[in-house]
Amino acid sequence: MTLHAAAQTQIHHRPAARGPLSAAIAELLEDPAKDAAGVAARAVAAVDAADDVVRDDDVQLSLFLLYALHYGSLGGLPESREWDTELLGARRVLEVAFEARLRTAVEAPEAPDVATADAVARLLFAFTAPTPGPSLARHVAKSASVEQLREFLMHRSIYTLREADPHSWVIPRLTGRAKAALMEIQFDEYGSGDAARAHAGIFAEAMRGAGLDDTYGAYVDAVPAVTLASLNMMSMFGLNRRLRGAIVGHLAAFEMTSSIPNKHYADGFRRAGFGADVTAYFDEHVEADAVHEQIAGRDLAGALAEDEPELLPDILFGAAACLTVDGWAGDHILQAWKQGRSALREGFVASP
């Protein structure tokens, strides 16, 4: 099916269920009066049935829907459900399993002997340094087809149409130097006072320029669980105060690994004949993130580690989790394309 055409008819997109738990949650979101008792038990069953919660469609879509209640990202969700204790209980079950999986799979770098801002920044820059070999960004630059480039935007839309929002949850959980540094980054992400320059809005323009629907959620049905997991991880880190170190580390790694790939992405879209309305988003990030990475490494993550050294393990975990999970998502796309098939879920295409 051509997802773009279907999405145009439904402003408030409701993702289709991918299993018993997401079906139950979707039902509760459609009917605010429906009794939510038992949904936490369904979450336990979903976790037990999953071979890998990171790649399990039912688990990741369920988390996505539960976090959407806090973002308000899917229009028309019942606000009365945001603090529904049964849904929060289900979310907690999924988060415990998700975090445990990440803690097992993610290999964080060894902490410096002394957690000074400079030492932590040096470690993070070394840890996130570019590596040789095949990558999604290089493939986009040199050989991705027009259809693959549209697929790429569809995958990216899950986070980027809400760019910066997951990291903003941590603002009130920080103080002093780290908070000031985060605000400097976020102010730029949201357009520096100019709504037309907000990065999420520039990305929406890129989607329109590529012939895609910029409605948030229009392509949730098309992307696999691992793409949802990337955003869900950010949401989990940002919404849980005890994980504030992890979301700071995530942002640091995210900014440190952004500038060079975005240059590749811009080159790839230009090579394929797309105009400035599409490439402007990527060009913006080549310059902006070269500045952001310095602030994120030293003034945000480094300062937080220096001021609250007990958070250093989670800062490093968050940075490593960013590289690991985004690496899984990128590998899924790249492997599919190299095998001559779509990186979207079966039945979906990236035609405008």
C-alpha positions in Angstrom: 0.0 0.0 0.0 1.1 3.6 -0.4 1.1 4.9 3.1 1.2 8.5 2.2 -2.1 8.4 0.4 -3.7 6.6 3.3 -2.3 9.0 5.9 -3.7 12.0 4.1 -7.3 10.9 4.9 -6.7 10.7 8.7 -5.3 13.8 10.5 -5.2 12.1 13.9 -3.4 8.9 12.9 -4.0 5.9 15.2 -1.3 3.2 14.7 -2.6 -0.3 14.1 -2.1 -2.8 16.9 0.8 -5.2 16.7 -0.3 -7.7 19.3 -2.6 -8.2 22.3 -1.1 -5.5 24.5 -1.0 -2.7 22.0 -4.5 -3.7 21.0 -5.7 -3.4 24.6 -3.9 0.0 25.0 -5.3 1.3 21.8 -8.8 0.3 23.0 -8.3 2.2 26.2 -7.1 5.3 24.3 -10.2 5.2 22.1 -12.6 4.9 25.1 -11.5 6.9 28.1 -14.4 5.4 30.1 -13.2 1.8 29.6 -11.9 0.0 32.7 -8.1 -0.3 32.4 -7.8 -3.0 35.1 -5.6 -5.9 34.0 -3.5 -4.0 31.5 -0.4 -4.4 33.6 -0.9 -8.1 33.6 -1.1 -8.0 29.8 2.2 -6.1 29.8 3.8 -8.9 31.8 2.5 -11.4 29.3 3.8 -9.3 26.4 7.3 -9.2 28.0 7.2 -12.9 28.7 6.2 -13.6 25.1 9.0 -11.4 23.6 12.2 -13.0 22.4 13.8 -9.5 22.4 11.8 -6.6 23.8 13.9 -4.1 21.7 12.7 -5.8 18.5 9.2 -6.9 19.7 6.5 -5.0 17.8 3.9 -5.3 20.5 6.2 -4.2 23.3 7.6 -1.2 21.4 4.4 0.0 20.0 2.8 -0.2 23.4 5.6 1.9 24.9 5.3 4.4 22.1 1.5 4.8 22.7 2.0 5.2 26.4 4.7 7.8 26.0 2.5 9.6 23.4 0.1 10.4 26.3 2.8 12.6 27.8 3.9 14.2 24.6 0.4 14.7 23.2 2.1 13.8 19.9 -0.9 11.8 18.5 -3.8 14.2 18.2 -7.0 13.4 20.1 -5.5 11.2 22.8 -7.6 11.4 26.0 -5.8 13.6 28.5 -7.5 11.8 31.3 -5.4 8.7 30.6 -2.0 10.5 31.1 -1.9 9.6 34.8 -4.1 6.5 34.7 -2.5 4.3 37.4 -3.2 1.1 35.5 -1.5 2.4 32.3 1.4 3.7 34.4 1.7 0.3 35.9 1.8 -1.3 32.4 4.4 1.2 31.3 6.6 0.4 34.3 6.5 -3.3 33.5 7.7 -2.5 30.0 10.3 -0.1 31.1 11.8 -2.5 33.6 12.2 -5.1 30.8 13.5 -2.6 28.3 16.0 -1.0 30.6 17.3 -4.5 31.7 17.8 -5.5 28.1 19.7 -2.3 27.4 21.9 -2.7 30.5 22.8 -6.2 29.4 23.5 -5.3 25.7 25.1 -1.9 26.0 28.9 -1.7 26.7 29.7 1.6 28.3 33.3 3.0 28.2 35.4 2.8 31.4 35.0 5.9 33.5 38.0 8.2 34.1 39.8 8.0 37.4 38.6 11.5 38.3 35.3 12.8 37.0 36.4 16.3 35.9 34.4 18.0 33.1 37.4 18.0 30.9 38.2 14.3 31.4 34.6 13.2 30.8 34.4 15.3 27.6 37.7 13.8 26.3 36.4 10.3 27.0 33.1 11.0 25.2 34.8 12.5 22.2 37.0 9.5 21.9 34.2 7.1 22.4 32.0 8.7 19.7 34.8 9.3 17.2 33.9 8.2 13.6 34.8 4.6 12.6 35.8 3.4 9.1 33.7 0.9 7.2 30.1 0.8 5.8 27.5 3.1 7.4 24.0 4.2 6.7 25.2 7.8 6.2 27.8 6.8 3.6 25.3 4.7 1.7 22.8 7.6 1.7 25.5 9.9 0.3 26.7 7.6 -2.4 24.1 5.2 -3.6 20.6 5.4 -2.0 17.8 5.5 -4.4 15.0 8.1 -4.3 12.7 5.5 -2.8 15.3 4.6 -0.1 15.8 8.3 0.7 12.1 8.6 1.3 12.2 5.5 3.5 15.0 7.1 5.4 12.9 10.2 6.1 10.0 8.0 7.2 12.2 6.3 9.8 13.6 9.6 10.9 10.2 11.2 11.3 9.4 9.1 14.4 11.9 11.1 16.4 12.7 14.2 14.3 9.2 15.6 14.0 9.5 15.8 17.8 13.1 16.8 17.8 14.6 17.8 21.1 11.4 17.0 23.1 12.6 13.8 24.8 15.7 15.6 26.1 13.7 18.5 27.4 12.1 16.4 30.0 15.3 16.6 32.0 15.4 20.4 32.2 13.8 20.7 35.6 15.9 17.7 36.9 19.2 19.6 36.4 20.7 22.6 38.1 23.6 25.0 37.6 26.1 24.6 34.8 24.5 21.5 33.3 21.1 23.1 33.2 22.4 26.3 31.5 24.3 24.2 28.9 21.2 22.1 28.1 19.1 25.2 27.7 21.7 26.7 25.3 21.3 23.6 23.1 17.6 23.4 23.4 17.0 27.0 22.7 18.7 26.5 19.3 16.8 23.3 18.7 13.5 25.1 19.1 14.5 27.9 16.7 16.2 30.5 19.1 12.9 32.3 19.5 11.9 31.9 15.8 9.3 29.2 15.4 10.1 29.0 11.7 13.6 27.9 12.5 12.7 25.1 14.9 14.5 22.0 13.8 11.4 19.8 13.9 9.6 22.3 11.6 12.6 22.4 9.2 12.4 18.6 9.0 8.7 18.7 8.4 9.5 20.9 5.4 12.0 18.3 4.2 9.3 15.7 4.3 6.9 17.8 2.3 9.6 18.5 -0.2 10.2 14.8 -0.6 6.5 14.2 -1.2 5.7 12.8 2.2 3.2 13.5 4.9 4.5 15.6 7.7 1.7 14.7 10.1 3.2 13.2 13.3 2.5 9.5 13.4 1.7 9.1 9.7 4.5 6.5 9.3 4.4 4.8 12.7 2.7 1.8 11.1 5.5 1.5 8.5 8.5 1.4 10.7 9.8 -1.7 12.7 10.0 -2.0 16.4 13.7 -1.1 16.5 13.0 2.3 15.0 10.3 2.9 17.7 12.8 1.6 20.3 15.2 4.5 19.5 12.6 7.1 20.5 11.2 5.0 23.3 14.7 4.8 24.9 15.0 8.6 24.9 11.5 8.9 26.4 12.3 6.4 29.1 15.5 8.2 30.0 13.9 11.6 29.9 10.8 10.8 31.9 12.5 9.0 34.8 14.3 11.4 37.1 16.6 8.6 38.3 17.8 8.2 34.7 18.7 11.9 34.2 22.3 11.0 33.8 21.4 8.6 31.0 19.5 11.2 29.0 22.3 13.7 29.4 24.8 11.1 28.1 22.4 10.2 25.3 22.2 13.9 24.2 26.0 14.3 24.3 26.6 11.2 22.1 23.7 12.2 19.8 25.2 15.7 19.2 28.8 14.3 18.9 27.8 11.9 16.1 25.5 14.3 14.2 27.5 16.8 12.1 29.4 14.4 9.8 26.5 12.1 9.1 24.3 15.0 8.3 26.8 16.2 5.7 26.5 12.8 4.1 22.7 12.9 4.2 22.6 16.4 2.6 25.0 15.1 -0.1 22.8 12.1 -0.8 19.6 14.1 -1.2 21.4 16.6 -3.5 22.8 13.8 -5.6 19.3 12.4 -6.0 18.0 15.8 -7.3 16.2 17.0 -4.2 16.2 20.8 -3.6 17.0 23.1 -0.7 13.6 22.5 0.9 14.8 19.0 1.6 18.5 19.5 2.2 18.2 22.6 4.4 17.5 20.4 7.5 20.7 18.4 7.1 22.8 21.4 6.1 21.6 23.2 9.3 22.8 20.3 11.4 26.2 20.2 9.9 27.0 23.6 11.4 24.7 23.6 14.5 25.8 20.3 15.8 29.5 21.1 15.4 28.8 23.7 18.1 26.3 21.6 20.1 28.8 18.8 20.5 31.2 21.0 22.3 28.6 22.3 24.7 27.1 18.8 25.2 30.4 17.2 25.9 32.0 19.6 28.3 29.4 22.0 29.7 26.5 19.5 29.9 27.8 16.0 30.4 31.2 17.0 31.8 29.8 19.5 34.2 27.1 17.2 35.4 29.6 14.4 36.1 31.9 16.9 37.9 29.0 18.3 40.0 27.2 14.9 40.6 29.9 12.2 40.2 27.4 9.5 41.2 25.7 10.1 37.9 28.8 9.4 35.8 28.0 5.6 35.2 24.6 6.5 33.8 26.0 9.4 31.7 28.4 6.9 30.1 25.6 4.3 29.8 23.3 6.8 28.1 26.0 7.7 25.6 26.7 4.1 24.8 23.0 3.3 24.6 22.6 6.1 22.0 25.3 4.6 19.8 24.1 1.0 20.3 20.4 1.4 19.7 20.7 3.9 16.8 23.3 1.5 15.4 20.8 -1.3 15.5 18.2 0.8 13.8 20.7 2.0 11.1 21.9 -1.6 10.6 18.3 -2.7 10.0 17.9 -0.1 7.2 21.3 -0.7 5.6 21.0 -4.5 5.6 17.6 -4.4 4.0 18.7 -2.0 1.3 21.8 -4.1 0.5 19.6 -7.1 0.1 17.5 -5.2 -2.4 14.4 -5.0 -0.2 12.5 -2.2 1.7 13.5 -1.3 5.3 9.8 -0.7 6.0 7.4 -3.2 7.4 5.9 -5.6 5.0 3.1 -4.1 2.9 4.3 -0.5 3.1 6.1 1.5 0.4 7.7 4.9 0.3 6.0 6.3 -2.8 4.7 9.8 -2.6 
